[in-house]
Amino acid sequence: LVTWYRRNVLFEDVEWPYRTRLIVEGFDEKSPVLGVPRGDPIRLRVRAEGEVPARVRIRIAYAREKLAFNLAREGADAFVHEQAEVTESFELTVEGGDFRSLVHRVLVLERPDVEKIRVVTEPPAYTGRPAQTAEGDVGELSVPEGSRVQVEGSATKPLRRAWLETEGREVELAVGPDEKGFPSTFSGSHDPKGGGTVTIHLEDLEGVPPNQWFRFIVTPVPDRIPIVLARAEGIGSMITPNARIPFKVKATDDYGVVSIGVEHDAAAEKEAPAKGSDLFPPLQAPGPVVEEEPAFEVGPLKIKPE
């Protein structure tokens, strides 16, 4: 009678004195809502207080269908229902003895994923090569040693944090707003040394882990030394102190030849060796393959006869 008076006259939110009470673990009693990452399994455990019923039934309501199951007994006062994966949101109630629970809601939480990505590689300035851009499925990137790798992208959900992992270290990525003001963009850079797999990690505001990581491979390519083929033209083993030695030179390099020169070492028996180097005139056409016919003037070395 007291409970009836409080509920119907005073309009207080009090429950009838049930002999059985069922509690669905993992839910807040005041706001029975639970988020589950899409595709994850769910295990609903119902604990009975008071009189433990012989059977507890769960009713599940999806958008297009309704199902009912008897829960499996676990121990003296608990019942469980397991679902292999959660692919859509649903509502549920449990009932047993004289008790029927409030409606509980299970919401599907979407996983964060890389929506768009752009990787810009900036070779060292001396190579003369422009920056290269790769978007979407990046795959594998071969870059000159000393390059910088810039990553820019956006996620499918607002982010709390983003970082990339490579070569046994983590590099934080800056999280910024998208066109709607949500923190779903990320950017940053790193300087690859040994190279290897680059993995981008995303952490959203709901703490839902990604289903799969976004990965690509960076392979630094060493800068090989130039290959030079040179021969003297029309000259023998004996020259005059003021000789002019003409050369035919072919030089190749991965990133381009910008200048060529000669290194010399002239020694007399009673004098200190005269060592040095001289650049030839500027190249007519600098590039990966250079063919020139420069000449080396011996006179400035002031070599004495014999």
PyMOL commands that set and color helices and strands:
alter all, ss='L'
color gray80, all
select helices_A, chain A and resi 2-8+125-127+299-301
alter helices_A, ss='H'
color red, helices_A
select strands_A, chain A and resi 20-24+33-37+42-50+57-61+66-70+72-74+78-83+90-96+99-100+104-109+114-122+132-135+140-144+148-155+159-166+169-176+185-190+196-204+214-221+227-232+244-257+261-266+274-279+287-292+295-297
alter strands_A, ss='S'
color yellow, strands_A
deselect
rebuild
show_as cartoon
